[in-house]
Amino acid sequence: MRIEKPVPLSKREEERDREDGRAPVPVRPEASAAARPVAAPPPAAQPQTVASVVRPAAPPPPVPETSPRDVVPFGEGMTRPVLLQSGKPIVYTREATAARIEGTMIVRCVITTEGTVERCNVIKPLPFMNEAVVEHLMTQKFQPVTYQGKPVSVGYNFAVRLALPK
């Protein structure tokens, strides 16, 4: 026995059937569907017609491209940033010198795909030295961090050790 696939009705044929009083007949797309139990449609739902069965599926949504401004956390598989230009030196403030401030500051910044340092946030501050250290970091230039051969903008933690000038 040969089973033929249903042929969709044209819009004109569907309209003619409606005018003649014939309701569209629900059709299953494959013969194996006859063996499966069929759930009753909700009362407000209309039966599925042949035309709605053969419509092509919508294409999947496009995968968004990552823009160069997207920031990813620094991690495994990435090249380490290499300092190309040291930038402005850190100058101790008068207040920090008077208070004899020493220690390590931790600053989280973004190293862009161009190798510049932006958007710095001090995580572990030292009194009177936050501005000087952030200014120093933002004037530095790095070789861009790469991941899978492409430059990426990364969030990177800098540990800056400060010792009083002698």
C-alpha positions in Angstrom: 0.0 0.0 0.0 1.4 3.4 -1.0 0.7 6.4 1.2 0.8 9.8 -0.6 1.7 12.9 1.2 -1.1 15.5 1.4 -1.0 18.3 -1.1 -1.7 21.8 0.3 -4.7 23.6 -0.9 -4.2 27.0 -2.6 -5.8 30.0 -0.9 -8.3 30.1 -3.7 -9.4 26.5 -3.1 -9.6 27.1 0.6 -11.9 30.1 0.1 -14.1 28.2 -2.4 -14.4 25.3 0.2 -15.4 27.8 2.9 -18.0 29.4 0.6 -19.5 26.0 -0.3 -19.8 25.3 3.4 -17.1 22.6 3.5 -14.8 23.1 6.5 -11.1 22.5 6.1 -10.1 19.0 7.1 -7.2 18.5 9.6 -4.4 16.5 8.0 -1.5 14.8 9.7 1.8 15.2 8.0 3.0 11.6 8.4 1.3 8.2 8.4 2.8 7.3 11.8 0.8 10.1 13.4 -2.3 7.9 13.1 -0.9 5.5 15.7 -0.4 8.3 18.2 -3.2 9.5 20.5 -4.5 12.9 19.5 -5.3 15.5 22.2 -8.4 17.5 21.7 -7.7 21.1 20.7 -8.7 23.9 23.1 -12.3 25.2 22.4 -11.1 28.5 20.9 -8.4 26.9 18.7 -9.1 26.2 15.1 -8.2 22.9 13.5 -4.9 22.6 11.8 -5.2 22.8 8.1 -3.0 21.5 5.3 -1.7 24.9 4.5 -0.5 25.5 8.1 1.2 22.1 8.1 3.5 22.6 5.1 4.7 26.1 6.0 8.5 26.1 6.3 9.9 26.5 9.8 11.2 29.9 10.8 14.9 30.2 10.5 16.8 30.2 13.8 17.7 33.7 15.1 21.0 35.0 14.0 23.9 34.5 16.5 24.9 37.9 17.8 28.4 39.0 16.9 30.4 40.2 19.9 31.3 43.8 19.4 34.8 45.0 20.3 33.3 46.9 23.2 32.2 43.7 24.9 34.3 43.0 28.0 35.1 39.4 29.0 36.8 38.4 32.2 40.5 37.4 31.8 40.9 33.7 31.9 42.4 30.5 30.6 43.3 30.4 26.9 44.1 34.1 26.7 47.4 35.7 26.1 48.7 37.8 29.0 48.8 41.6 28.5 52.4 42.7 27.6 53.3 46.3 28.6 54.4 48.3 25.6 54.5 51.8 27.1 54.9 52.4 30.8 53.0 55.7 30.9 53.1 58.4 33.6 55.1 57.4 36.7 53.3 57.2 40.1 53.9 60.3 42.1 53.4 60.0 45.9 51.1 62.7 47.2 52.2 64.9 50.1 49.5 63.3 52.4 50.6 59.8 51.6 54.3 60.7 52.2 53.4 62.3 55.5 51.3 59.3 56.6 54.1 57.0 55.4 51.6 54.9 53.3 53.0 51.7 51.7 51.3 48.6 50.5 49.6 46.9 47.6 46.6 48.4 45.8 44.3 46.2 43.6 42.7 48.0 40.7 40.3 46.4 38.2 40.5 47.9 34.7 39.5 47.1 31.1 42.3 46.5 28.6 40.7 47.3 25.2 41.3 45.6 21.9 43.6 48.6 21.1 45.6 47.9 24.2 44.5 51.0 26.1 43.4 50.9 29.8 39.9 52.2 30.6 37.2 52.1 33.3 39.4 51.5 36.4 37.8 50.7 39.7 39.9 50.5 42.9 39.2 47.3 44.7 41.7 47.5 47.5 42.6 51.2 48.1 45.5 52.9 50.0 44.8 56.3 51.6 45.6 59.3 49.4 47.0 57.2 46.5 43.9 56.1 44.5 43.9 58.9 42.0 47.7 58.7 41.3 47.6 55.0 40.7 44.5 55.1 38.5 46.1 57.9 36.4 49.3 55.9 36.1 47.4 52.8 34.9 45.3 54.7 32.4 48.4 56.1 30.7 49.9 52.7 30.1 49.7 50.9 26.7 49.6 47.1 26.4 49.7 44.6 23.6 46.0 43.6 23.3 44.9 40.4 25.0 44.0 37.7 22.4 41.6 34.7 22.7 41.5 32.2 19.9 43.7 34.4 17.8 41.4 37.5 18.0 42.0 40.6 20.2 39.4 40.9 23.0 38.6 43.6 25.6 39.2 42.0 29.0 38.6 42.9 32.7 42.0 42.7 34.3 43.1 43.1 38.0 46.3 45.0 38.5 48.2 44.7 41.8 50.3 47.8 42.3 52.9 47.7 45.0 53.7 51.1 46.5 56.8 51.8 48.6 57.9 55.2 50.0 60.6 56.9 47.9 64.0 56.7 49.6 
